[in-house]
Amino acid sequence: MQGLLGFLPESLTFFSASILIVASFFTSALTASVGVGGGLFMLGLMTYVIPIAALIPVHGLVQLGSNTSRSFIQRAHIKWRIVFLFFLGSVFGVLAGAMLAVQIPAYLLQFILGMFLIVVVWIKLPKIQNANAVVIGFGGTITTFATMFIGATGPLVAVFLNSLFDEHRKMVATHGMVMTLQHCLKVLAFIIAGFAFWQWLPLIVLIVISGFLGAKMGTSILNKAPEVIIKRAFKFVMTVIAIDLIQSSIF
């Protein structure tokens, strides 16, 4: 154990690191099966063990690894046109977020996001049929801008993408690729800003490996479970996330 401790940042104990590694398996399985939730739950857990200054950058790199795994496993169902247009919008979002990161309170964005999720989950919205490039790109800009402040915007991206798909499996796969690119941009922004990722890399590698195994299990669930069950689970998880965002922004 003493040897393992040498690979951990000074602020982490072996026990807390082990919790994060195990949690990565289950949160990745949740996201791979339902399409959303794992990243936000992982962020909430990390707040208890990772210093606040390192929280968003480290979480971003962890989620980059997790979503890359999910995208690879589910690559046959990715809709690349949507991914490409979403990515173009994301570039503008990360630039705007990097410039304004210290000017908007995180609690305000959490409250807005939570209320937004409640509305879109419980009010039936029309599907966006044949969404044009501007609509998809705008979705990328807004969600990537938000991720620079609150870290886990997977639910917001999922709401947008869910309106574009009739088959949940395609939404989950495309969501994974979109989030991979979004987190890649965010990690790049933090590298440019000077964040020292190297001291966290051994732990992050273990978390990502655990997440890959969880993603495989979650994908198996997604492929076997009836579409109606998965959609109900998606709605339930989104509601729990929304309530948690609202209460955490108030208290």
PyMOL commands that set and color helices and strands:
alter all, ss='L'
color gray80, all
select helices_A, chain A and resi 2-5+14-34+38-46+52-73+75-77+80-100+106-122+133-150+154-162+168-193+197-224+227-250
alter helices_A, ss='H'
color red, helices_A
deselect
rebuild
show_as cartoon
